[in-house]
Amino acid sequence: MALPAPIEQFGKYQILERIARGGMAEIFKARMEGIGGFHRLYAIKRILPSLSTNREYIDMLVDEAKIAGLLSHANIVQILDLGEVKGQYYVAMELVDGPDLGQILERCRQRGITLPVPQAVFVLIEVLKGLEYAHKRQILRGNKPVPLNIVHRDVSPSNVLVSLQGEVKLTDFGIAKANVKALETLSGVIKGKFDYMSPEQASGEDVDPRTDLFAAGVLFYELLCGTHPFHQKSEIKTIEAIRQGEYTPPSAVNSVVDYPLEVIIDRALARDREARYATATEFKDALNRYAHDAGFIFTPATLAGFLKGLFPESAKLKRTPTITSLRDQETRPLPVGGGPLVEDDEDRSTDHSGKPPPFSGGRDDTITRTNLGPPLRPPAPPPPAARARATRPRAPGRAEARRAAAAPARARRSGGGRRHPEAQHRAPGVSARRASCRASRRASCGASCRGEAARRAPRRPTPGRAARAPAASPHPRRGAFRLL
């Protein structure tokens, strides 16, 4: 299944479809082609045409690319390109094939369920891994490590992407604060979503990494309970509830939340930043200990299975395009022998007659029968002289002659071919000679044990009778073997 035709040529990218649209920018699914059939899919984020001349939004987009371009982590969406086409600034990012947490929560509300505890714990641990890396990121300046002091300031469900393979990635560093920013945030200006601000952020105070941890706690509460802990009817009342730290305990909303998990949430949502977790590492370790004590064994594949059940339409639509998109991104080899390029076996289906193609080398083969030359011939039969030599009886060798000469001696040692009576009842796979030897040893050992017992038994002396001769050897066969 091929990708849809491009709707727009945007510089070196072919715009395929629009994924999302916000108040500042819109995101498209795009493709870039290279030599030799190379393809790769991207997510293009560009400023809306109505805001393309606004310098503030342009600087915000450039700052996002500058900050996220310094971050390379599995739980952070990678920034791959920054440019401008006909006065429109854009950022090219890796494409995450899946919904965001906002869409997942909305689907759970439609079904009247909440995210299970193992899934919620796993998602938040992955988010904290990305925050941990961003908070500790350093760069070298003058051969000295300098911390960037990055604070995301917008950790919310729409900025956490979850792929259909169970990957969790943090995105949108557009309003992040760092030392490398060209335009510093003015004091007293509030940036970020009101619902996920920390008390100090809502008050316009300085922020630090603990601000992101408060937002992560709000996100965790929403994943477990399905509702926002501070949401009110208006934004002003919501901000006031955040400043006061007033929310319903999660166990009162969802009875599945136990006491240890509620303690973790209460510490993350503490009004005083000094009472919260100091670092993302500390927050993540607390969740890891809880998951270990609860016996959770969770992997990205488990989350992927849950998403496929939650979004069955996406699983059906993405099953074939997922394979095709991976195939479209690979570099295909040129045909052998300088022949013309032909269609792949995956694209070359059966003809109108219903007959399969004459040659199919599998999904990854790109060379057809026309490039392989004439078919191979079967090997010729051997000549008559070779067949006569192969069927001629072979003369006995030296080893066979030695075995034949030693046969009489072996028969004499084994008793002239006579076998013990018990050898007739031998086990399957045991030769007659071996069974005869085993039976003889058993009889000999039984006689020897009885003779030994008789010899050691105390005897009373018989008056008027001469002393008896010493008993014979309890091992008669040992003497026989010594004679041989």
ABEGO torsion letter per residue (X at the ends): XBBBBBABBBEABBBABBABBBAABBBBBBBBBBBGGBBBBBBBBBBBAAAAABAAAAAAAAAAAAAAAABBBAABBBBABBBBBGGBBBBBBBBBBEBBAAAAAAAAAAAGBBBBAAAAAAAAAAAAAAAAAAAABBBBBGGBBBBAGBBAGABBAAABBBBAAGBBBBBGAAABBBAABABBBBBGBBBEBAAABBAAAAAGBBBBAAAAAAAAAAAAAAAAAGBBAABBABAAAAAAAAAAGBBBBAAAABAABBAAAAAAAAAAABABAAABBABAAAAAAAAAAAAAAAGBBBBAAAAAAAAAAABAAAAAAAAAAAAAAAAAABBBBBBBGGBBBBBBAAABBBBAAGBBBABBAEAABABBAAAAEBBBBBBBBBBAAAAAAAABBBBBBAAAAAAAAAAAAAAAAAGGGBBBAAAABBBBGBBAAAAAAAAAAAAAAAAAAAAAAAAABBBBBBBGBBBBBBBBBABAAAAAAAAX
